[in-house]
Amino acid sequence: MNRYKNFNRIIIFFLSCTMFMLLFTACGNKSASDLKRSTENSAERQLDGNQIKKKYEAGLQQLVDDATITKDQADKVLNSIVTNASDLGKQTEQKQKDNLNKLVEDKVITREQADRIIEVIDKIDQ
C-alpha cells in the first residue's frame, strides 16, 4: 500500500511538471506569433503612410496646376502635413491644421491657400 502511495506521488509530480512546461511553451509560442503580427501591422501602416503621402502629393499637384499654390509651397506643405501620416485620426488632422497655421504665420502660404489645402486634405481623408 505504501508503495502505491509513493508511485502516485511520483506520477502526480511528473504530470504537474509536464503541465507547467506545456503552459510556458504555449505562452511562448503566442508571444512569438504576436510579435510577428505586430511586425506585419507595422509594415502595413508604413505602406499606408506612403500611400497617403502619394494621395496628398496628387491633391497638392492639383492646386499647383490650378495656380492656387506654387510648387515650392506644395513641397513645404507636403513636408508639414505628412508628419506621422500613418497615424490616422482626429489628432493627426488637428496636427496637420496646426502645421498649416504655422505655415500661414510664417507667411509661406496665405490663409485662403491654407483653407483650400484643408478642403483637398479632407476629400483625400474620406
N, C-alpha and C positions, 0 to 999 in steps of 0.2 A: 504494500500500500504506500509506504514511504517512497518507494522507488517511482511510482506513478506520479506522485506529487512533484518530485524533482523534475521528472520528464515534462510535466505540464508547465512548470515554471520556465523551463528552458524554451519550450515551444512558444509560450506567450512572449518571452523576451525577444526571440528571433522575429516573431510576427510584428511586434512593436517596432523593432529596429527597421524592418523592411518597410513598414508603412511610413515611418518617419523619413526614410531615404526617398521613397516614391513621392512623398509630399513635396520635398525640396527640389527634386528633379523636375516635377511638373511645374512648379513655380518658376524655376529657372528657364524652362522652355517658353513659358508665357512671356517672361521678360524679354527674351531674345526676339520673339515674334512682335512684341510691342515696339521694340527698338527698330525693327525692320519696317514696320508700318509707319512709325514716326518719320523715318528717313524718307520713305516714299511720299508721305504727305508733304514733307518739306520740299522735295523736288517738284511736286505738283504746284505748290504755292509759288516757287521760283518761276516755273513756267507761266503760271497765271500772271505774275508780275511783269514778265516780258511781254505777254500778250496785251496787258493793259497799257504798257508803255507804247506799244505799236499803235493801239487804238488812239491814245492821246496824241501821238505824232500825226496820225491821219487827220484827226479833228483839228489840230492846230495848223496843219498844212492847208486845210480848207480856209481857215481865217487868213493865212498868208496869201492864198490865191485870191481871196476877196479883197485884199489890201486892207484888212482890218488891223493886222499887226505885221511887223517885218519879220524876216527870217531870224534875225538876231534876237528879237523879242520872243519869238516862238521857242528858240533854243533855251533862253533863260527861264521862260515859263515852264517848259517841259522839265528842266532840271529841278525846278522848285516844286512842282506838283507830283512828280513820281517818287518822291522820297517815301519809302515803305509802301509802295503801290500794292504790294501783295497783301497787306493788311487792310482788307476791305471793311467798310463800316462807317458809321456816323462820325466817329472820332477822326478818321482819316479825311473824310470830306471836310470837316471843320478845319483840320490842319492845312489842307490844300487851300481853303479860302483864306486862312490866316497868312499863308505864304504869298498868295496873290495880293492880299492887302499890303504886305511888306513891300512887294514889287511896286505897288502904287505909291507907297510912301517914299520909296527910293527913286521915284519918277522914271522907272524902267518902262512902265505901261500906265495908261490913263485909267480912271475909274470905269469909263464906258467900255474900254477894251477888257478890263477885268470882268465886268458883268457879262460881256459876250463870251468870254472864255468859260465862265461858270456855266452858262447855258449849254455850251458844247460838252463840257465835262458831265453835266447832269444827263444829257442824252446818251453819252457813252456808258455811264454807270447803270443805266436802266436796262 
